[in-house]
């Protein structure tokens, strides 16, 4: 009878240990997944700041700079596309954000080529704000990729890979620049 109790106790102990390991891995995945979500929210916050500045920049330059309707149109179109991607997945949002960046890059080149436009105080202030926002976005993207790296490492490592499959966790996508993002935009008049 004593052996049965010892065997039963050993089985219960083993089940408790395995249960603890399962709970520990699950909680770890949830914590890292939430960190990734939270960091993506920070990226979106900076995007929102950028998108709030864009109409002000466009309004400040529109009266001075009418011949570049195409650039302003593409900027507004890209901004609208990003706003429409809000309910979609992160990859769609990243693609839309990259379109905004491309249009912004063209606008910045134009502004650099027109000293009287740059000297306008309101445009200058908005440009400083936009530059600061771009730096913040860069920082938040880097932080997002760090969180994704930590999460993906947990999902890929053994025995985490086994537990991730059981719990339904899979790798997350890194924020990557689009092809050609390293090339300076060309502006022709």
Beta strands, then each sheet from edge to edge (+ up, - down):
end
